[in-house]
């Protein structure tokens, strides 16, 4: 398997249309603005992709993702097998995690309005994205 294909599988890019639609609905409720929609889409998508790489990394290091008797391959993604099968290295997944979270933060700092509500929502969203695998998922809150 090519590194690019494994990277795309791990990022679970199939979630992009869901983010595209949900950010559209949120921006529509607030009074539609195309630039705001695209900005929110990019910020949320980069944070979500970062959380997918973090999930692959943490599931692998916690021992959930294994070739046998581990997380099952789901019909919509084989991300649980990317690290066990060596399609990507742990270093590559960690770099992707940090790069996407940092990119999300940079885009927010450079382009998003600096208001209390946008800052609070961004921090909450990023916190949930980071806490999902180690806090929410083990408690069945995923």
C-alpha positions in Angstrom: 0.0 0.0 0.0 1.3 3.5 -0.8 2.0 5.9 2.0 -0.4 8.4 0.6 -3.3 5.9 0.5 -2.5 4.8 4.1 -2.3 8.5 5.2 -5.7 9.1 3.6 -7.2 6.0 5.2 -5.9 7.0 8.6 -7.2 10.6 8.3 -10.7 9.3 7.4 -11.2 12.0 4.8 -14.6 10.5 4.1 -15.8 12.6 7.0 -15.2 15.8 5.0 -18.7 16.0 3.5 -20.2 15.6 7.0 -18.1 18.6 8.2 -18.8 20.5 5.0 -22.6 20.1 5.7 -22.5 20.8 9.4 -20.4 23.9 9.1 -22.8 25.1 6.3 -25.8 24.6 8.6 -24.0 26.5 11.5 -23.1 29.4 9.3 -26.5 29.4 7.7 -28.1 29.8 11.1 -25.8 32.7 11.9 -26.5 34.4 8.6 -24.7 32.9 5.6 -21.3 34.2 4.6 -19.2 32.2 2.1 -15.8 33.2 3.5 -16.9 32.3 7.1 -18.2 29.0 5.9 -15.0 28.0 4.2 -12.9 29.2 7.1 -15.0 27.2 9.6 -14.9 24.2 7.3 -11.1 24.3 7.1 -10.5 24.9 10.8 -13.0 22.1 11.9 -11.7 19.7 9.2 -8.0 20.1 10.2 -8.9 19.6 13.9 -11.0 16.5 13.1 -8.3 15.0 10.9 -5.8 15.6 13.6 -8.0 13.8 16.0 -8.2 10.8 13.6 -4.4 10.5 13.5 -4.3 10.9 17.3 -6.9 8.1 17.6 -4.8 5.8 15.4 -1.7 6.6 17.4 -3.3 6.2 20.9 -5.2 3.0 19.9 -2.0 1.5 18.7 0.1 2.4 21.8 -2.7 1.3 24.1 -2.9 -2.0 22.4 -6.4 -1.8 20.9 -5.2 -1.9 17.3 -3.6 -5.2 16.4 -3.5 -7.4 13.4 -5.4 -10.2 15.2 -7.8 -9.8 18.1 -7.7 -6.0 18.0 -10.0 -3.4 16.6 -12.0 -4.7 13.7 -11.8 -3.3 10.3 -15.0 -1.3 9.7 -16.9 -1.2 6.4 -16.0 2.5 6.1 -12.3 2.5 7.2 -9.3 0.3 7.7 -7.6 2.9 9.8 -7.2 0.5 12.8 -4.8 -1.6 10.6 -2.6 1.1 9.3 -0.1 1.0 12.2 -0.3 -2.7 13.0 0.4 -3.6 9.3 3.2 -1.0 9.0 1.5 1.0 6.3 2.6 4.1 8.2 5.1 4.4 11.0 4.2 5.7 14.5 6.4 8.7 13.8 4.5 9.5 10.6 1.2 9.3 12.4 2.5 11.5 15.3 3.8 14.1 12.9 0.5 14.2 11.1 -1.3 14.6 14.4 0.8 17.5 15.5 0.9 19.1 12.1 -2.9 19.1 11.7 -3.6 20.4 15.2 -1.0 23.2 14.7 -2.4 24.1 11.3 -5.9 24.4 12.8 -4.5 26.7 15.5 -2.6 28.8 13.0 -5.6 29.2 10.7 -7.7 30.2 13.6 -5.2 32.7 14.9 -4.6 34.3 11.5 -8.2 34.4 10.1 -10.9 33.8 12.6 -12.6 36.6 14.5 -11.1 37.0 17.9 -14.3 37.1 20.0 -15.0 35.4 23.3 -17.5 33.0 21.6 -15.3 32.0 18.7 -12.3 31.5 21.0 -14.3 29.5 23.6 -15.9 27.3 20.8 -12.5 26.7 19.2 -10.8 25.7 22.5 -13.7 23.5 23.4 -13.7 21.8 20.0 -10.0 21.2 20.1 -10.2 19.9 23.6 -12.8 17.4 22.7 -10.8 16.3 19.6 -7.7 15.8 21.8 -9.6 14.1 24.7 -11.7 11.7 22.5 -9.5 8.7 22.4 -8.2 8.7 26.0 -11.2 10.1 27.8 -14.5 9.9 26.0 -14.0 6.7 23.9 -13.1 4.4 26.9 -16.3 5.6 28.7 -18.5 4.9 25.7 -19.1 8.6 25.0 -17.8 8.4 21.4 
